[in-house]
Amino acid sequence: MAIGSSPAPAAARAAAAGASAVLLYGRGAALPAGGLGLDESLPVPVVAIPTAAARAVLVRIARRQPVAIALRASADADNAGWDRVASFSSSGLAFDGRVKPDLVAPGVGLATSDPGANPDGSPRFATVNGTSAAAATVAGAAALLAQARPSLGGSALSGLLVGNGKTLQGEPVTAQGAGLVDVGSAAAGELAASPGTLALGRSSGAGWRVKASFTVTNLSTRTLRLSLAVRTQDEGAAAVDFSLHPSRIRLEQGKSVLVRLGAITASAPSGSTTTDGAIVVAVAGGGGIRVPWAIAFGASDVDLIPGATLSSKSFAASDTKPALLAVDAGRVLSVGGHPEVRPLSRLDIVLWRADGTQVGVLARLRDVLPGRVTFGLTGRGPDGQLLQPGDYVVRVVGYPMEPGPPSRRRLPFTLQPPS
């Protein structure tokens, strides 16, 4: 069967039906065995085979030709996904343009204990796959770091973990963040940045400018001499020039300093590929931290309310049969061949009279993911009182997550006298 959602239920049904083995193929079938939700009560092997072999098998089956597959004894194999970001891990920028994830951690073929015990009473072990396993690994690293540095608060511990991530070669910042979690380096770290990653937003073209800042704190027991520089990892759709102040710092024990970053798009974008990199804060004598950043490209004034309709343009007040206002909020765009979610930071439903005077806000939603939202217009105002019959306008206003103009829709209607 092809890999899609968890194959465990289908595999269990196949075994119950008398299958001698379960064969997996397709994207994700290269994941190590384990983490499939299968326990020892299922007495059949579950094996991944190459997609080409699977297709050949399916062709023969369709032609009613015999198919034979030989399975050899299990053996250990290298993890082909080591030091690579897994295909099931999300990538891209957060809704506010911030780099995500902050860190990555092992999440493919991760060895772990398994509930229960073997028939002989010995502990049972398995492998698991998934971002939940990677998140648990980072949580464990954070717990170890808190034990090693008990005097530090949550912000400092987070800054140490992110700033001391190990860069994975060949992976973009938008997929790995600061890199692979390294609790040993974090435990010995002398600096922390807050925030640990920067949100620089979306460049609309040549001449676009942005400013950002972050704080660097000396967590060591000595005075540090620091040098700062901006490093670009992936050039992306356009050249970007940076300014950084200060670029050299003498930072005493326990002190913090605010670092200001400026960026300007120096050329017209060619495409929409994200530019990314990190601000490197180096300590004289060795050590330092990295603060990842990324700049997306594309229009920031995309219409984020592609549709809004009223079920009736003339209706009487009713608490049981309201007129329905359907709003298509947010967008899912294709950028560089990848889907990009454009949510709304805020969606306002505002009622106005036809003469241009505002009645008030009927509804307000925050952090709205793309989709259809439906509201009921009962003929009551924001204060809950019945409105006077007459002509009104409902205005739908959607505010983007990133800086840019709001999207608007205007729908007039008539409120009839009660019958």
LUMNUNU-829760 format. One line per field, with one value per residue: x, y, z of N, C-alpha, C in turn; residue in one letter. Coordinates in steps of 0.05 Angstrom, whole numbers. Layout:
// residues N
n_xx: X;...
n_yy: Y;...
n_zz: Z;...
ca_xx: X;...
ca_yy: Y;...
ca_zz: Z;...
c_xx: X;...
c_yy: Y;...
c_zz: Z;...
resn: A;...
// end
This chain:
// residues 419
n_xx: 17;7;44;10;-30;-23;-1;-15;-70;-90;-52;-60;-112;-101;-68;-104;-137;-108;-59;9;51;62;70;100;101;121;124;157;161;213;225;252;234;185;153;105;61;51;47;74;33;17;31;62;111;127;145;183;186;220;192;191;195;147;110;119;102;47;30;36;0;-47;-50;-62;-20;27;60;118;151;210;232;285;324;319;361;410;414;443;418;388;369;400;425;394;337;274;225;173;174;153;165;187;167;143;77;84;130;174;231;222;227;253;294;320;313;331;284;271;270;281;307;273;243;191;122;104;129;176;161;196;202;240;259;224;239;235;231;215;180;173;150;134;167;216;205;200;252;279;254;274;328;325;310;356;392;371;381;436;447;423;413;391;338;277;279;334;353;327;350;404;399;379;416;462;455;472;492;461;487;469;415;361;353;299;280;310;319;359;389;413;396;441;459;504;540;506;503;554;554;564;534;470;415;359;301;310;309;298;245;239;204;170;197;179;202;257;292;261;257;276;275;303;314;352;370;432;459;507;523;563;619;655;684;666;691;662;648;608;572;536;515;500;465;432;422;374;318;335;388;409;426;459;460;492;491;515;577;621;633;643;627;605;602;539;513;473;462;433;424;421;391;391;361;361;331;371;366;322;274;282;241;215;243;264;310;361;397;444;458;521;550;609;655;714;771;743;682;611;548;491;442;387;358;310;285;228;200;155;89;60;10;-32;-99;-135;-186;-219;-273;-340;-406;-476;-533;-583;-606;-644;-681;-718;-710;-688;-678;-677;-676;-629;-598;-545;-477;-425;-356;-298;-237;-168;-114;-86;-29;12;79;140;133;115;65;38;15;-28;-52;-100;-87;-126;-197;-250;-318;-358;-410;-446;-486;-526;-517;-465;-448;-418;-441;-419;-374;-391;-369;-306;-249;-188;-124;-136;-141;-136;-199;-271;-314;-372;-423;-480;-530;-572;-603;-594;-555;-485;-492;-531;-583;-645;-641;-660;-706;-683;-631;-568;-497;-452;-386;-329;-267;-202;-140;-72;-20;32;65;24;-30;-99;-149;-213;-285;-349;-417;-481;-546;-616;-655;-715;-780;-811;-856
n_yy: -24;47;99;143;170;146;79;38;22;-1;-40;-73;-91;-119;-160;-186;-206;-247;-237;-249;-214;-143;-94;-32;28;87;159;172;119;104;113;89;24;17;63;60;48;-5;-65;-122;-158;-163;-209;-206;-186;-118;-82;-36;-22;-5;47;37;-19;-31;-11;-45;-93;-81;-76;-128;-154;-130;-152;-203;-237;-281;-263;-260;-248;-244;-243;-225;-239;-191;-133;-86;-18;40;105;139;190;220;280;310;349;323;300;306;348;414;475;541;610;637;663;717;729;711;669;599;530;545;511;447;376;306;263;220;151;148;121;92;75;26;18;-33;-101;-150;-220;-250;-218;-177;-108;-70;-42;9;44;112;160;228;297;306;273;298;347;330;314;364;387;355;368;422;415;389;431;470;445;445;499;529;580;611;643;628;656;665;612;593;627;610;556;564;599;568;527;474;483;454;430;449;455;501;561;570;519;494;531;554;509;443;420;429;411;408;449;492;491;507;557;628;672;700;713;756;771;702;691;730;771;794;805;817;832;880;897;930;976;970;973;954;952;923;895;866;837;826;786;780;721;699;694;733;792;804;809;826;813;830;807;804;747;717;661;636;666;679;715;766;815;837;890;903;936;943;957;964;941;922;904;914;877;873;827;798;841;873;889;929;912;938;927;940;933;933;923;912;904;890;840;774;728;690;667;657;698;683;675;690;729;734;730;736;714;741;700;654;618;637;661;650;687;673;697;717;738;745;748;784;809;851;869;834;814;795;782;748;740;759;752;766;732;754;816;847;846;828;842;788;739;686;672;695;739;714;726;711;703;698;688;705;673;620;615;601;600;604;551;526;518;575;601;654;685;723;776;802;805;846;860;910;955;1004;1063;1082;1135;1145;1145;1112;1054;1013;960;896;845;814;780;746;726;693;637;616;608;598;641;649;695;716;763;795;839;869;917;932;938;903;920;927;950;1010;1007;1013;1035;1003;990;937;930;894;882;862;850;842;796;813;877;922;943;939;890;900;896;916;914;930;934;928;940;916;940;910;856
n_zz: 0;-11;21;63;105;173;167;200;216;167;157;201;190;143;162;196;157;137;112;94;96;99;51;40;1;-36;-24;35;50;57;109;170;196;248;293;269;295;304;341;377;374;323;278;230;181;167;112;74;5;-56;-98;-154;-157;-131;-167;-211;-189;-181;-234;-253;-220;-238;-288;-275;-265;-233;-172;-134;-74;-37;29;69;129;182;189;214;190;160;177;128;129;163;191;156;139;151;103;120;154;168;130;113;127;190;206;217;190;215;225;223;237;304;318;297;308;319;287;257;255;310;367;421;485;491;508;555;556;530;514;546;590;586;574;524;461;409;346;330;289;268;277;329;358;350;375;427;437;435;479;520;515;531;584;605;597;631;680;679;678;725;743;704;668;629;579;571;570;524;486;489;470;417;395;394;358;312;247;191;133;67;77;77;116;126;133;173;214;266;264;282;346;400;457;488;470;480;536;550;530;525;510;495;452;444;409;389;335;275;249;188;147;83;21;-26;-72;-109;-69;-24;46;113;184;243;309;362;426;458;508;560;588;616;662;655;623;556;489;430;361;306;249;187;154;93;72;32;-29;-56;-86;-97;-89;-25;17;79;142;206;273;339;311;337;403;472;525;589;645;655;630;579;509;458;392;327;265;195;131;59;-2;-56;-111;-166;-153;-177;-188;-132;-91;-25;12;58;120;173;231;256;318;344;393;420;419;414;403;405;378;333;298;265;203;153;89;53;-14;-56;-72;-23;-18;-27;-41;13;25;-13;-25;-7;15;22;46;38;14;34;91;151;221;260;309;303;249;220;171;130;131;91;91;55;80;82;44;4;-28;-86;-83;-111;-126;-81;-31;3;61;75;126;165;210;237;233;219;227;210;222;186;175;118;109;121;173;228;260;292;314;296;299;315;297;311;286;239;201;131;99;100;135;172;190;229;215;253;257;300;337;355;410;424;419;382;315;281;226;158;112;108;113;113;129;113;139;131;162;146;167;160;150;113;69;92;70;39;39;17;33;20;52;66;123;140;164;222;211
ca_xx: 0;22;45;-6;-31;-11;-8;-20;-96;-93;-35;-74;-134;-89;-59;-128;-148;-92;-35;35;68;51;90;95;116;114;138;157;166;241;229;258;211;180;138;81;38;47;60;82;9;14;52;71;130;119;170;182;199;223;168;193;188;119;94;121;84;19;25;33;-25;-69;-51;-68;4;37;81;132;170;226;241;307;324;323;389;413;422;447;395;394;361;416;434;377;311;256;206;148;177;144;185;176;167;119;58;94;155;196;242;212;228;277;314;311;324;326;256;268;283;291;305;259;230;163;106;102;154;177;151;215;203;259;247;219;248;225;238;192;185;153;158;129;191;236;198;207;281;286;245;293;352;320;310;384;405;362;395;464;449;399;408;381;309;268;288;363;357;319;371;427;393;377;441;484;447;492;482;460;495;451;388;356;346;270;274;325;323;387;403;409;400;467;457;531;549;489;511;579;551;568;517;442;402;329;292;331;308;287;224;246;182;169;206;161;218;281;289;247;274;265;293;297;333;353;387;452;465;530;515;588;630;677;678;670;694;646;647;583;571;513;523;479;468;419;419;346;309;348;410;401;448;453;476;491;503;544;590;640;621;656;604;612;587;511;502;460;465;414;436;401;397;377;364;349;333;388;361;295;273;278;228;204;258;271;338;364;424;445;477;541;562;633;670;743;782;728;654;593;521;480;414;378;339;301;269;212;195;128;71;49;-17;-50;-126;-138;-214;-227;-302;-358;-433;-499;-554;-605;-600;-666;-691;-727;-695;-696;-658;-678;-670;-613;-585;-519;-455;-403;-331;-274;-215;-141;-107;-64;-16;35;103;164;126;107;42;44;-9;-31;-75;-106;-82;-152;-220;-270;-344;-365;-436;-449;-511;-522;-509;-437;-442;-412;-457;-401;-363;-408;-353;-277;-234;-159;-108;-155;-129;-152;-223;-296;-325;-400;-435;-509;-539;-599;-617;-586;-530;-464;-500;-551;-609;-655;-635;-682;-708;-670;-609;-543;-475;-433;-359;-312;-240;-182;-113;-52;0;55;58;11;-57;-120;-168;-239;-309;-372;-442;-504;-570;-639;-668;-744;-796;-822;-883
ca_yy: 0;72;114;167;174;123;54;18;9;-17;-63;-91;-105;-139;-183;-201;-220;-270;-230;-259;-191;-117;-79;-3;42;115;179;166;91;100;116;63;10;28;88;56;41;-34;-78;-150;-174;-166;-228;-205;-165;-94;-76;-16;-30;18;53;24;-47;-32;-7;-70;-113;-74;-82;-157;-161;-121;-171;-229;-253;-287;-245;-272;-230;-257;-226;-237;-232;-163;-125;-57;-3;69;123;156;217;233;307;322;356;303;309;312;372;438;494;567;629;639;683;745;732;702;643;576;528;556;490;420;354;280;255;197;128;155;99;99;52;20;9;-61;-116;-173;-244;-259;-198;-156;-83;-70;-17;13;70;129;181;250;322;304;261;319;366;318;315;391;392;342;385;445;406;385;457;483;432;453;528;534;608;626;642;615;670;660;584;591;640;592;533;572;612;549;506;466;487;431;438;443;460;529;571;567;491;485;552;557;484;419;426;420;419;412;476;511;490;521;583;653;693;693;735;756;745;684;693;756;773;817;811;810;853;884;905;945;999;963;975;944;954;904;897;844;842;806;787;765;702;687;706;751;812;792;826;814;825;822;809;791;726;707;633;632;692;685;728;793;822;853;903;904;953;931;975;966;917;913;909;904;871;863;804;803;864;869;911;928;912;947;917;952;918;945;906;928;899;881;811;755;705;694;651;672;703;677;675;693;748;719;745;721;722;740;677;630;616;657;652;658;696;669;716;710;758;735;767;783;832;851;880;813;815;773;776;743;739;764;753;767;714;770;845;861;827;839;833;762;725;657;669;718;739;703;740;692;717;682;703;694;661;601;622;585;618;587;523;516;532;594;609;682;688;750;781;810;808;863;864;937;964;1032;1071;1090;1163;1146;1145;1085;1043;999;934;873;821;817;755;749;703;678;621;617;592;613;647;658;710;720;790;791;865;882;931;922;939;883;931;926;973;1022;1000;1031;1025;1000;978;922;931;872;892;842;861;821;791;830;905;925;954;919;884;909;890;933;901;945;918;943;927;921;942;884;850
ca_zz: 0;-12;46;64;134;187;154;220;215;143;161;220;176;124;178;205;134;129;97;105;100;90;36;38;-20;-40;-8;64;55;64;137;183;209;274;293;253;313;304;364;373;370;294;272;202;177;152;98;53;-20;-75;-114;-180;-153;-125;-192;-227;-176;-187;-262;-256;-207;-256;-310;-263;-266;-206;-161;-111;-60;-17;50;84;157;188;195;219;167;166;174;104;134;183;184;136;149;141;84;134;171;154;124;107;149;206;195;220;175;231;217;238;266;316;318;289;324;307;287;239;266;336;386;446;498;482;531;559;557;513;528;567;611;582;564;495;448;382;335;324;269;269;290;358;370;350;395;453;439;443;507;537;515;548;613;612;599;656;702;678;683;741;750;681;662;604;555;568;562;496;470;487;452;389;385;391;340;293;220;173;106;45;84;80;142;129;140;197;234;275;260;299;374;410;485;499;463;495;565;552;517;540;500;487;437;446;402;378;305;267;229;170;129;55;4;-49;-96;-105;-52;0;70;138;208;265;331;381;449;464;537;569;609;627;687;648;602;529;466;409;334;294;220;174;135;76;65;6;-41;-61;-111;-101;-71;-2;32;108;161;232;293;334;299;356;430;497;541;616;656;662;616;553;490;436;365;307;238;173;106;36;-27;-74;-139;-172;-149;-200;-176;-105;-72;0;20;86;131;202;243;272;340;351;418;416;432;407;411;395;372;307;299;237;191;126;76;31;-36;-68;-65;5;-19;-37;-30;32;27;-41;-29;16;5;41;36;30;15;47;110;176;244;270;324;296;221;211;144;133;118;87;85;49;93;78;19;2;-53;-95;-84;-116;-129;-55;-20;24;76;82;144;174;238;248;215;231;214;220;212;180;163;91;107;126;202;237;282;310;306;302;306;311;300;309;277;223;179;107;100;100;162;169;212;227;219;266;259;325;335;373;438;427;415;354;298;266;198;140;95;123;99;129;118;122;137;139;165;142;188;154;144;87;71;96;48;47;23;26;26;29;55;77;145;137;188;230;199
c_xx: 18;22;28;-7;-19;-20;-16;-48;-99;-76;-47;-96;-123;-80;-83;-140;-131;-67;-10;54;53;74;82;112;107;130;135;163;195;246;235;233;209;166;113;57;33;61;64;58;3;36;60;91;118;144;165;197;201;197;168;185;158;102;95;103;55;12;20;7;-49;-72;-57;-44;14;59;92;151;184;236;263;306;330;352;390;422;426;421;402;386;377;427;419;350;291;235;180;150;168;167;171;176;141;102;68;121;179;205;230;222;252;300;303;325;317;296;251;284;295;286;292;249;201;147;105;129;153;167;170;218;223;246;244;226;237;237;213;200;164;164;153;153;213;231;205;237;291;278;264;319;349;320;339;398;397;375;424;468;425;393;395;351;303;279;318;368;349;340;396;423;393;403;464;476;470;480;483;467;474;422;383;349;316;262;287;327;352;402;396;415;426;468;484;542;532;497;536;577;554;549;489;431;372;318;314;331;293;265;230;224;186;177;188;176;242;275;273;265;260;285;284;318;331;373;406;460;489;523;539;596;653;667;685;674;682;650;623;584;546;524;498;484;457;412;390;341;322;370;399;426;440;471;471;505;495;554;612;631;640;633;612;593;559;498;490;465;445;429;415;410;379;382;350;353;347;383;332;294;269;267;219;219;268;301;340;393;423;464;495;553;585;646;700;755;767;699;637;566;513;451;403;358;331;284;254;208;167;111;60;20;-37;-78;-131;-168;-224;-257;-317;-386;-453;-521;-579;-598;-622;-680;-701;-711;-706;-673;-656;-671;-654;-605;-556;-498;-432;-378;-309;-250;-189;-138;-86;-53;5;58;127;158;117;83;50;18;-8;-55;-81;-99;-108;-173;-242;-295;-356;-391;-437;-477;-505;-513;-479;-429;-438;-430;-438;-391;-381;-393;-324;-264;-205;-146;-126;-140;-147;-176;-248;-307;-353;-410;-465;-516;-568;-615;-613;-559;-509;-472;-522;-579;-618;-649;-660;-683;-695;-647;-583;-522;-458;-406;-342;-283;-221;-154;-93;-34;24;46;46;-17;-77;-136;-196;-261;-332;-398;-465;-528;-592;-651;-697;-757;-806;-850;-904
c_yy: 25;86;139;176;149;97;33;6;-9;-42;-83;-106;-126;-164;-200;-216;-243;-263;-241;-237;-166;-102;-50;8;71;133;173;137;85;104;89;50;19;54;85;49;12;-47;-108;-168;-178;-184;-229;-183;-142;-82;-55;-26;-6;22;39;-5;-50;-29;-32;-91;-107;-80;-112;-166;-154;-140;-200;-248;-258;-269;-259;-251;-245;-237;-240;-229;-203;-157;-95;-43;26;85;143;185;232;260;319;328;337;316;318;337;397;458;520;585;628;661;711;748;722;674;621;551;541;537;465;400;328;272;233;174;133;132;108;73;50;10;-22;-75;-139;-198;-255;-240;-176;-131;-84;-42;-16;38;85;150;203;274;322;292;281;339;356;318;343;397;379;357;409;438;402;412;472;471;441;483;537;563;624;622;630;629;665;632;581;604;624;569;542;583;592;525;500;467;461;440;430;447;490;536;567;539;483;506;555;531;463;427;413;428;422;440;497;513;506;549;606;675;682;718;733;778;728;683;719;754;798;823;804;835;855;893;921;970;993;962;963;948;934;907;872;851;819;809;769;748;690;702;725;772;800;815;812;829;813;826;794;771;717;679;627;659;699;701;754;797;841;864;907;925;942;950;967;939;906;922;898;901;859;841;813;826;856;894;907;931;919;938;932;936;934;927;923;923;889;851;796;729;711;678;668;674;697;676;678;716;732;737;728;732;720;717;652;630;638;645;661;665;694;691;706;733;744;756;763;806;829;860;860;816;791;768;771;743;745;767;754;749;730;800;861;840;842;828;807;749;696;652;693;716;730;718;719;706;696;698;689;681;639;604;601;603;600;558;510;531;551;604;639;686;718;753;789;813;823;863;889;945;995;1038;1081;1119;1167;1148;1116;1078;1029;973;911;849;827;790;761;723;683;663;621;598;610;616;659;672;713;749;789;817;879;895;920;922;918;893;929;952;984;1012;1021;1018;1025;989;963;922;909;882;870;853;838;818;810;858;907;935;932;914;890;899;906;920;916;926;937;927;935;925;915;881;846
c_zz: 0;15;44;93;147;174;174;218;190;146;180;207;156;139;187;182;124;114;111;110;90;77;34;15;-21;-22;22;70;62;94;150;194;237;272;276;270;313;327;358;369;341;284;243;199;161;139;77;29;-38;-91;-141;-178;-147;-150;-210;-215;-183;-216;-266;-243;-225;-280;-301;-266;-238;-198;-136;-99;-38;3;65;113;161;195;200;194;175;161;151;109;155;174;161;149;135;122;97;152;155;150;115;131;165;195;197;206;191;222;235;223;278;314;305;307;311;309;268;251;293;356;412;459;489;506;532;560;537;529;549;590;607;571;533;484;420;371;328;303;273;283;320;372;371;371;423;458;448;471;527;538;533;578;622;616;624;681;703;685;700;747;727;678;635;579;550;558;533;478;467;468;423;379;381;375;320;265;204;145;86;52;88;109;147;135;166;219;241;271;280;328;384;440;498;494;478;524;569;541;536;533;494;473;442;428;389;347;299;246;212;150;100;38;-20;-74;-89;-89;-27;24;94;160;229;286;348;403;453;493;543;592;623;653;681;628;575;508;442;382;320;264;210;153;119;68;37;-5;-47;-86;-116;-81;-49;12;61;121;189;252;321;323;317;384;451;517;567;625;664;647;589;535;468;410;344;279;218;148;84;12;-48;-103;-142;-168;-175;-189;-148;-84;-48;3;50;95;162;209;261;293;350;376;412;432;426;418;399;390;344;312;271;229;163;115;53;10;-47;-59;-37;5;-32;-24;-13;39;-2;-46;-3;4;28;29;28;33;27;65;135;199;254;285;316;267;211;182;149;117;116;77;79;58;88;51;22;-26;-60;-99;-88;-118;-102;-45;3;36;83;100;149;203;252;227;229;214;226;206;209;171;135;88;115;155;211;261;302;299;315;311;300;317;297;300;261;200;155;108;99;129;157;194;207;233;228;265;285;322;354;402;444;424;386;340;286;237;180;125;111;104;119;115;130;117;148;139;163;166;185;149;116;91;77;71;58;28;35;15;37;33;67;100;144;164;196;219;221
resn: M;A;I;G;S;S;P;A;P;A;A;A;R;A;A;A;A;G;A;S;A;V;L;L;Y;G;R;G;A;A;L;P;A;G;G;L;G;L;D;E;S;L;P;V;P;V;V;A;I;P;T;A;A;A;R;A;V;L;V;R;I;A;R;R;Q;P;V;A;I;A;L;R;A;S;A;D;A;D;N;A;G;W;D;R;V;A;S;F;S;S;S;G;L;A;F;D;G;R;V;K;P;D;L;V;A;P;G;V;G;L;A;T;S;D;P;G;A;N;P;D;G;S;P;R;F;A;T;V;N;G;T;S;A;A;A;A;T;V;A;G;A;A;A;L;L;A;Q;A;R;P;S;L;G;G;S;A;L;S;G;L;L;V;G;N;G;K;T;L;Q;G;E;P;V;T;A;Q;G;A;G;L;V;D;V;G;S;A;A;A;G;E;L;A;A;S;P;G;T;L;A;L;G;R;S;S;G;A;G;W;R;V;K;A;S;F;T;V;T;N;L;S;T;R;T;L;R;L;S;L;A;V;R;T;Q;D;E;G;A;A;A;V;D;F;S;L;H;P;S;R;I;R;L;E;Q;G;K;S;V;L;V;R;L;G;A;I;T;A;S;A;P;S;G;S;T;T;T;D;G;A;I;V;V;A;V;A;G;G;G;G;I;R;V;P;W;A;I;A;F;G;A;S;D;V;D;L;I;P;G;A;T;L;S;S;K;S;F;A;A;S;D;T;K;P;A;L;L;A;V;D;A;G;R;V;L;S;V;G;G;H;P;E;V;R;P;L;S;R;L;D;I;V;L;W;R;A;D;G;T;Q;V;G;V;L;A;R;L;R;D;V;L;P;G;R;V;T;F;G;L;T;G;R;G;P;D;G;Q;L;L;Q;P;G;D;Y;V;V;R;V;V;G;Y;P;M;E;P;G;P;P;S;R;R;R;L;P;F;T;L;Q;P;P;S
// end
